[in-house]
């Protein structure tokens, strides 16, 4: 089985590995597919504020336009990942 991997997705994969959430690329991909399957089957992540893809889409639409990524915002979001 093959797939196309872009720089964008490679960055996400590497961030997950660096943060300790996964130990290798296969684990990241398996986790992502399991989450996708759970959401599309109406079994959102435990403790999440959504239970299915429609509820997730509604939450994302309610969030409004994206905010600019400032240095302070980036530190607040990603700072906890540094170990």
PEVENBEL-V57767 format. One record per helix or strand of 2 or more residues. SS is the DSSP state (~ for helix, > for strand). FROM is the first residue (numbers start at 1). LEN is the number of residues. Records with the same first field share a line. If there is no record, write none. Layout:
SS: FROM-LEN / FROM-LEN
//
This chain:
~: 7-12 / 25-16 / 53-10 / 71-11
//
